[in-house]
Amino acid sequence: MRETSVQDIDRDDAWDRVVARDRSFDGVFYYAVRTTGIFCRPSCPSRRPRRTNVEFFGSAEAAEGAGYRACHRCHPKSETGTPTERRLRRTLDYIDAHRDERITLRDLSRAVGLSPFHLQRSFKELLGMSPREYQDARRLEAMKGELKSGTGVGRAVWEAGYGSTRGAYESVSDGVGMTPGEYRRGGRGLSIRYAVHDTRFGWLLVAWTARGVCAVSLGASEEEVIGELRDEFSAARLERDQAAGRWLDPFLSYLEGRSPGLAVPVDTRGTAFQRRVWQALRRIPVGEVRTYGAVAASIGRPGSARAVAQACAANRIALAVPCHRVVRSDGSTGGYRWDANRKRRLLEHERSLREENA
């Protein structure tokens, strides 16, 4: 890994990673707290310090050279992580090796040497899902791989470790919105309609299935938003339908200020945890914002701010699933899949809507 210098670090982005406990940036940079004299990984589970007391370093050596001590919770100098992280890696290996078996939390606890309570809590903090949900996700991933390679549905279901075709159909329908047969064909045969319109916030694309809106994007050009849709649903049958006002008009009314809110049925495609986060986002009132930590707490998962941030990043339905209403803990707007400046303008627009309708 290329060593990062302190000049390379975007402080605002780094702080976002610290707030979200983003494990993918462990080893990329470190943060230190002036009031405690300790430096940590971005994913450290310790209580978050005040932003004004934090400084960033590109290496553990640089932090030590500035007089800081390594944290005893996240072990920032260790290449293998904390003892709990090492046990959790063994947990993942155990689940992968026994994907087709019924695994209880007690089985996992005995296998890796953690109490059931500590294992369940730490696993959720690390991955944003329970061990059972992880096993289900691995089965789904295995079945999709079999289907893509041309394996028949029945054999793919069996090889993935499902006990019945019913369980497989329910799992795939929840995870990707397709049946195993449809997924095997790469989504061919599915019909997705879409409409595109120029707005003051950029080009808007709204796409829908029979179940509801499945994609909404904002971009600098018509070609950009249509290209994003084609990348997302490469094998589906896409049909432009500019006359479908039922789907497009609510978004235009909202963006033009003619409607104070936006309520449309959505066809979300994600894990159970992601859908819980997206549902929580839809409950944030127009004109208000929440932090990652606040969203995590609202779904009963305090401490899962990192997983919430990842779920926000995975959202493909702009505006209707309003991930733009999640901001940094210091009050700044932060990044946005469809451009950070556009996010700031949307929040200003919503504040104006709220004031006008107060």
N, C-alpha and C positions, 0 to 999 in steps of 0.2 A: 504493500500500500504506500502510495506517495505520502511523504510527511507533509502535513499541513502547517503553514506558517500562520502566525496570528494575523498577518495582513490579508490572508486568504479568507478569513472567516467573516461572513456576514452576521453581525451581532444579532440583528432582529430575527433572522432565520434560525440562528443557533438557539436563541431563547425559545422560539417556537418548538424546536426539537426537544429542548429540556422540559418544557411544560407538557409536551405530549409523551415524554419518556421514550423517545424514538430510538429503539435499540439498533436500528440500521446505521446510526451515526456513532455508535460506540467505536472508539479508536480513531475516528476522524477528527474529533476535537474533544476537549475536556473543559468543564467549567469549575471555577473556584469561588469560594464564598469568603469574602474579606472578614466577616464577623466571627467565623469559626476557624479560619486558617486551613480549611480542608478542600481538596479538589476531588471531583467525581466524574463518572461517565454520564452522558446525556440520559441514560435509562435508569439512573440511580433511583431506588424507591423511597429515598429519604424525603422529608418534608421540603417543599419548594421554598427557597429563600426569596427575599425581596430582589427584584430585578436590579435595583440600584447597588446592591451589595455583590453583584456577580461580575467576574471577568472571565475571558475565554483564552484557552491555550491550544496550540496545535499538537502538543505532545505532553505525555506525563512528565518527561524530563524537564520541559520548559516550566510546567507548573511547580515542580519541586525546586527548580532553580530560582523561582520567585518567592520561595519560602513556604509553600503550601505542603500539607501532609496528605497522603493517600487515604481515602475514605475506607473504613472497615466494613461497610455494608456492600458497596458495589465493586471493591477491589479493582480500581482503575488500572493498576499496573499488571494485573494478571491477564495472560492471553487466553485462559480457559474460563474466565468469569468467576462468579461467586460459587460456593459449594451448592447452593440451591439451584443455580443455573445449570451446573453440571448434572445434578440429579434430574432436572427437568429434561435435559437432552437425552438422558437414559430413558426417561418416560416416553419421549417421542419415539426413540428406537424400539422400545418394547411394544408400543401400540402398532408401529409399522410392521413389526415381525409377527404380530398376532391380529392382523386386521380382520381376518375372517372368523374370529372367536368373540364370544361374549366376555368382555373384560369389565370387572367391577372396580370401583375405586379402591376397595380393600386389596384386590390383586395388585394394582399399581403401587399402592402404598408399601406392600411387602417387597415388591420387586426393586424399588429404588430407595427405600429407607427414609421416607418422609411420612408424617402422619397424614391420614386422609384429609383432615381439615386443611393443613398447611399445603398439601399437594394441590387440592382443588383451588384454593385461593391463589397460590403462586402461578399455577397453570393458566388461570384466567387472566392474571395480570400480564403474563408473558405473551399469550396468544390471543386474548380477547374472546376466548371460548372455553368450554369445559372439555375435559378429556373425552367424554362421550361425543360431543360435537366435533372434536378433532378426528375421532375415529370415523364418524359418518362422512366428514369431508374427504378423508383419505380414500374411503370406499368409493365415493362419488368420483374422485379424481381417477382412480384405477378403472372404474367402469367406462368413463369417458375415453380413456386411453385405449381400452379394448375396442370400443365402438368405432373410434377413429381409424383403428388399424384394419377394420373390416370384419371383426368378429360378430357373429350373430348375437341378437339381443339376449336370448336365453343363456348362452355360454358366457357372455360378458357379465351378466348379472351374477352368475355362479362364481366366476373367477374373481370378481371384486369382493366377494364375501357376503353378499346379501342372502338372507334366509329365504326370501321370496321375491317374485317379480313385483308384487304389490309394493313392498318396501322400497324397491328400486325406483319404481315409477313415482312414488311420493317424494323420494329424495331428489330426483332430478327435476321434477316439477317445481319443488321449492327452491332449488339452487339455480336453475337456469331458465325456467319457464318453458321447457320442452319435455316431451316424453323421450324415453331412451331411443325409440325408433326414429323420432325426428332429429335427435342429436346425432345419431349414427349417420344420417344423411346430411349433416352439417347445417341443419336448419332449413334445408330445401323444402319448399312447400308451404312454409310459414309466410303469411302475408302481413307486411308492415306498410302502412301508408304514412306519408309525411307532407308537411307544408312548410314553406319558407317565406319569410317576410322581413323587410328591412325596417329597423326601428332606431330610435335615438341611442340605444345601447349596443348597436351592431346588428348583424344579421341573426335572426332568430329562426331556429328549426325546431318544429314539434313533430314527433313521430308517435304512432299509436298502433296497438294491436286491438283485438276484440276485447281484451281485458282492461285496457286503459293506456295512458301515456307511458311509453317505454323509453323514450329518449328526448331530451330537450338540450339544445346547445346554443351558445352565443359565439359569434366569431366576426372576423373582419371582412369576410366575403361569403357570398353564396356558395362558392366552390368549397370553401373551408368547412362549413358546417355539414354540407352534403357528404364530403369526403370522410368526415368523422363518423357519420352514420354508416357509411358503407364499410368502414373498417370494423365497426362494432358488430354489424350484422351482415357479414360478408356473403353468407350463403342463402340468406332469406330473400324472398321476392319483395323488392321495394317498389312502391308505386307513389308517384307524386299526386297529391289531391288538394289543390288549392281551394276547392269549393267546400271543404269540410270545416265550416265555421264553428261547429260544435267544439272542435278541439283547439283551433287556432285563436278564436276570438277571446276566450278568457285570458290568454296570455297577453294579447294586444291591449285589452282593456286595462289590465294591471300595469303594463309598462307605460301606457299613455296616461295613467292617472285617473281613468274613468271608473275604476273599481278599486276599493281599498284593500282587497285581498285576492287570493287565488286558491280555488278549491276544485280540483279535478281528480278523477280516479287515476291511479298509477299502476303500472305493471312492472314492479321492481324485480330485479334479478340479482340475488346475492345470498350470502350466508344468513343464518338466523340472527346472528349478532348484528350484521350490517343492517338488516331490515328493522331491528329494534332501534338502532341509532337513527335511521332515516324516518321512522315513525315519530321519534322524539323531536327531530328537526321540524317536522310538519306541525308540531304543537307549539312552536315558538311564535308568539304573536308578531304580526307585522309591526315594524318600527322598533322591535327589541332585538337584543343579541344575547348570546350565551357563550361561555368559554368551554373548551373541551372538557375540563373537569366538571363543570356544571351539567353538561349533557350526560357524562358518565354517571353522575350521582342521580340524575333524573330517571335513569333506567335501572337503578339499583346496583350499579357496578362502580362505586367510587374506587379510584385508583386505576381505572382503565382508560385514562385520558389518551394514552398512546394509541390504543385500539380504536377509540372514537375518532381520532385524527385520521387513521388509516381508512376507516369507513367513510368519512367525509370525502377523502381523496378518491375513493372508489365510486362515488355517486355519479351516475350518468344522466340524471334528470335535473337539470338546472331549474331554479325558481320554484317548481312544484315541490321538490325536496330541497328546501332552502339552506344548503350548506353555507351559503354566503352569510348567514346569520351567526356563524360560529367565528369568534374572534380570539385574539391573543389575550392572555390574562392581564397584560398591561394596558389593555384597551385599544391597542392598534389593530387595524383590520387584518393584517397578515396576507397570506397568499390565497389564490383562487384558481381553480382549474381553467376557468374561462377568462383569466386576466385579472390581476389584483386591482388595477385601476377601475375596471368595470365593477368589481365588488364594492369598492368605495362609493361609486356613483349609485349603485343599487341601494345601498344602505341609506344614503342621503335621500334618495327617492322615497324609500319606505318611511323614513322619519317625517317627511313632508306629508305623505298620505295620512299618517297617524294624526299629525297636528290638524290637518284639514277636517278630519272626521271625528275629532275629539268632542 
